[in-house]
């Protein structure tokens, strides 16, 4: 049976709001938390983007749920040796309840230091090298590394967790799924694609956990919920590699002008019909996912949590 988690959106909410949402999620019956790691929101209307590692520290003291980054890019903006320290401290605070979710990132967040934005195959190569560094440092051993993309010299983490930190890898295509199976402890993806899950499992992922996420917009007025989802998250419907290469929120706003409310309504469960939400979640279950994370778009968080606590999670065994 799959578990259901809540996906905390750093792009929409202040640190204090995220901590309060985590408390509400635990009270509503969600079993685990994802939290996004961005430097910028996707557009100015979303309006926030706190430093994820500070928020994770607060979450460790506020709730008893497991927490995972969804996802951190340890390639360009932040050196993998620094990500290793952040992950180690988070894991120590959470006492075995932390997983590190990683991916190859987007130019939106990673270009800010002025370095070039590598092509996707190069980023996959960088990710593999980065994880080698992170795993070695998480053991607490002194580490030196001179590789194609990164150098580490005489680094040692003195604050490390009692056990290994699982590292899950985000993938949206077959090549990335094969890399995730080879270097990760699990798969993260945002679409209920059974072929991608099967590719991951056949490429060495085996019984490792597969986790997925989706956005919804609960509200008593479905059309108003559609408008909210379109206003804040039209960028979710942009196709292909575009979300990986656009550099600023303003560029996403321009591209999102091509996305209609009808497209959002067809893709995002909106309104207060439990069947619409259950149908979307069931697609992930049918594709073989082990955990599904839900994010509520907009500010009506308490209404969403009440709805899922009473109308949705009980029908899913939650």
C-alpha positions in Angstrom: 0.0 0.0 0.0 1.3 3.4 -0.9 1.9 6.2 1.5 0.7 9.8 1.0 2.8 12.8 1.8 2.5 16.6 1.6 4.7 18.7 -0.7 5.7 22.0 0.9 6.1 24.7 -1.7 9.0 27.1 -0.8 8.0 29.1 -3.9 4.6 30.2 -2.5 5.0 30.4 1.3 7.1 32.0 4.0 9.2 29.9 6.3 6.7 30.2 9.2 3.8 29.2 6.9 5.7 26.2 5.7 6.3 25.0 9.3 2.6 25.5 10.1 1.6 23.6 7.0 3.8 20.7 8.1 1.9 20.6 11.4 -1.4 20.6 9.6 -0.2 17.9 7.3 0.7 15.7 10.2 -2.6 16.3 11.9 -4.5 15.5 8.7 -2.9 12.1 8.4 -0.1 12.7 5.8 2.8 10.4 6.5 5.8 12.3 5.1 7.0 15.6 3.7 8.7 16.9 0.6 10.1 20.4 0.5 11.3 22.2 -2.7 14.7 23.8 -2.9 14.7 27.0 -5.1 16.7 30.2 -5.2 13.9 31.9 -7.2 10.2 31.1 -7.5 9.0 30.2 -11.0 7.2 33.6 -11.3 6.8 36.7 -9.2 3.1 35.9 -8.3 4.3 32.9 -6.3 6.4 35.4 -4.4 8.7 33.4 -2.0 11.8 31.3 -1.9 13.3 30.8 1.6 16.6 28.9 2.2 15.5 25.3 2.4 18.0 24.1 4.9 16.9 26.6 7.5 13.3 25.5 7.1 14.3 21.9 7.4 15.9 22.7 10.8 12.6 24.2 11.9 10.6 21.2 10.6 12.8 18.8 12.6 11.6 20.5 15.8 8.0 21.0 14.8 6.8 17.6 13.5 7.6 14.0 13.7 7.3 13.3 10.0 10.1 12.3 7.6 11.4 15.1 5.4 13.0 15.0 1.9 14.3 17.7 -0.4 12.4 17.6 -3.7 14.8 18.3 -5.1 18.2 19.8 -4.4 20.7 20.4 -7.2 24.2 19.8 -6.0 25.9 20.9 -9.2 26.4 24.6 -9.8 24.9 27.0 -7.3 26.1 24.9 -4.3 29.1 22.7 -4.3 28.4 19.0 -3.4 30.7 19.2 -0.4 28.4 21.9 1.1 25.3 19.9 0.2 26.9 17.0 2.0 27.3 19.1 5.2 23.7 20.4 4.9 22.3 16.9 4.4 24.4 15.5 7.3 23.1 18.2 9.7 19.5 17.7 8.6 19.8 13.9 9.0 21.3 14.4 12.5 18.5 16.7 13.5 15.8 14.4 12.1 17.2 11.2 13.6 16.9 8.9 10.6 13.9 10.7 9.1 15.7 12.6 6.4 16.2 11.6 2.7 18.2 13.7 0.2 16.4 14.2 -3.1 18.6 15.4 -5.8 18.3 16.3 -9.5 20.1 18.1 -12.3 18.3 21.4 -11.6 17.1 24.4 -13.7 18.9 27.5 -15.0 16.3 29.5 -13.1 18.1 28.7 -9.8 21.6 27.6 -10.8 22.8 30.3 -13.2 22.9 33.0 -10.5 26.6 32.9 -9.9 27.3 33.6 -13.6 28.7 30.3 -14.6 27.5 28.5 -17.7 24.5 26.2 -17.8 25.6 22.8 -19.0 23.6 20.6 -21.4 21.5 17.8 -19.9 24.0 14.9 -20.5 26.8 16.9 -18.9 24.5 17.7 -15.9 23.8 13.9 -15.4 27.6 13.3 -15.5 28.1 16.1 -12.9 25.4 14.6 -10.7 27.0 11.2 -10.7 30.3 12.7 -9.6 28.6 14.9 -7.0 26.9 11.9 -5.4 30.3 10.1 -5.1 31.6 13.1 -3.1 28.5 13.4 -1.0 28.3 9.7 -0.1 32.0 9.7 0.9 31.7 12.8 3.1 28.6 11.5 4.8 30.7 8.6 6.2 32.7 11.2 8.3 35.9 10.2 6.6 38.5 12.8 5.5 37.9 13.2 1.7 40.0 14.5 -1.1 38.7 14.4 -4.7 40.0 15.6 -8.0 37.5 14.8 -10.8 36.4 16.1 -14.1 34.0 18.6 -12.5 34.8 19.0 -8.8 37.7 19.3 -6.5 37.6 18.6 -2.7 40.7 18.9 -0.6 41.0 17.5 3.0 37.3 17.8 3.8 35.7 16.0 6.7 32.3 16.3 8.2 32.4 16.1 12.0 28.6 16.2 12.5 27.2 13.1 10.8 24.1 11.0 11.3 24.2 7.6 12.9 23.4 5.8 9.6 23.5 6.3 5.9 21.4 9.1 4.3 19.3 7.7 1.4 19.7 9.7 -1.8 16.8 9.6 -4.3 17.4 10.9 -7.8 14.9 12.9 -9.9 14.3 11.7 -13.5 11.9 12.7 -16.2 13.2 10.7 -19.2 14.5 7.2 -19.9 18.2 8.0 -19.8 17.8 9.9 -16.4 15.8 6.9 -15.1 18.7 4.6 -15.9 21.1 7.0 -14.1 18.8 7.1 -11.1 18.7 3.4 -10.9 22.5 3.2 -11.0 23.4 5.9 -8.6 20.3 6.5 -6.4 18.5 4.8 -3.6 15.1 5.7 -5.1 13.4 7.5 -8.0 11.6 10.9 -7.9 9.4 12.0 -10.7 6.3 14.2 -11.2 4.3 12.3 -13.8 2.5 8.9 -13.3 4.4 7.3 -16.1 4.4 3.5 -15.7 7.0 3.1 -18.5 9.5 5.4 -16.6 8.9 3.4 -13.4 9.5 0.1 -15.3 12.7 1.5 -16.9 14.0 2.5 -13.5 13.2 -0.9 -12.0 14.7 -2.9 -14.9 17.8 -0.8 -15.0 18.8 -1.7 -11.4 16.3 0.2 -9.3 14.6 -3.1 -8.3 12.4 -2.6 -5.3 13.9 0.8 -4.4 11.2 3.4 -3.6 9.5 5.3 -6.4 8.0 8.6 -5.3 5.8 11.1 -7.2 4.2 14.4 -6.7 1.2 16.4 -8.0 -0.4 19.7 -7.5 -4.0 20.2 -6.7 -6.2 23.3 -6.0 -8.9 22.6 -3.5 -11.8 25.1 -3.2 -15.6 25.1 -3.0 -15.8 27.1 -6.3 -14.1 24.9 -8.9 -13.7 27.7 -11.5 -12.1 30.0 -9.0 -9.7 27.1 -8.1 -8.8 26.8 -11.7 -8.1 30.5 -12.0 -5.9 30.3 -8.9 -4.0 27.3 -10.3 -3.5 29.1 -13.6 -2.4 32.4 -12.0 0.2 30.7 -9.8 1.3 27.6 -11.6 0.7 27.9 -15.3 4.4 27.2 -15.7 3.7 23.5 -14.7 2.2 23.0 -18.2 5.2 24.3 -20.1 6.5 21.5 -22.4 9.8 19.7 -22.8 13.1 21.1 -21.6 11.9 24.7 -21.5 11.6 24.7 -17.6 15.3 23.7 -17.4 16.7 26.5 -19.5 14.7 29.6 -18.9 16.8 31.8 -16.6 14.4 34.2 -14.7 10.9 34.3 -13.3 10.1 37.0 -15.9 10.9 34.5 -18.7 8.6 31.9 -17.2 5.8 34.5 -16.9 6.2 35.3 -20.6 6.2 31.6 -21.7 3.2 30.9 -19.4 1.1 33.4 -21.3 0.7 30.6 -23.9 -0.9 28.3 -21.2 -4.7 28.6 -21.0 -7.0 28.0 -18.1 -8.5 25.1 -19.9 -5.1 23.4 -20.1 -4.6 23.9 -16.4 -8.2 22.6 -15.7 -7.4 19.4 -17.7 -4.1 18.8 -15.9 -4.7 19.9 -12.3 -7.4 18.5 -10.0 -9.4 21.5 -8.9 -12.4 22.0 -6.7 -14.0 20.0 -3.9 -15.1 16.8 -5.7 -13.3 14.0 -3.9 -13.5 11.7 -7.0 -11.4 14.2 -9.1 -8.6 14.1 -6.5 -8.9 10.3 -6.0 -8.6 9.8 -9.7 -5.4 11.8 -10.0 -3.9 10.0 -7.0 -4.9 6.6 -8.4 -3.0 7.2 -11.6 0.2 7.2 -9.5 -0.8 4.1 -7.6 -1.6 2.3 -10.9 1.8 3.2 -12.3 3.6 1.5 -9.3 4.5 4.5 -7.1 5.3 3.8 -3.4 4.7 7.3 -2.1 2.6 10.2 -3.6 3.0 13.8 -2.4 0.3 16.4 -2.8 0.7 20.1 -2.9 -2.2 22.5 -2.4 -1.9 25.6 -4.6 -2.8 28.9 -3.0 -3.5 30.1 0.5 -6.5 28.0 1.4 -4.4 25.5 3.2 -6.7 24.7 6.2 -9.6 23.9 3.9 -7.4 21.6 1.9 -6.2 19.7 4.9 -9.7 19.3 6.3 -10.9 18.0 2.9 -8.1 15.5 2.6 -8.4 14.4 6.2 -12.1 13.7 5.9 -12.9 13.0 2.2 -9.7 11.7 0.5 -7.1 10.0 2.7 -9.7 7.7 4.4 -10.7 6.3 0.9 -7.0 5.6 0.3 -6.4 3.7 3.5 -4.9 6.8 5.2 
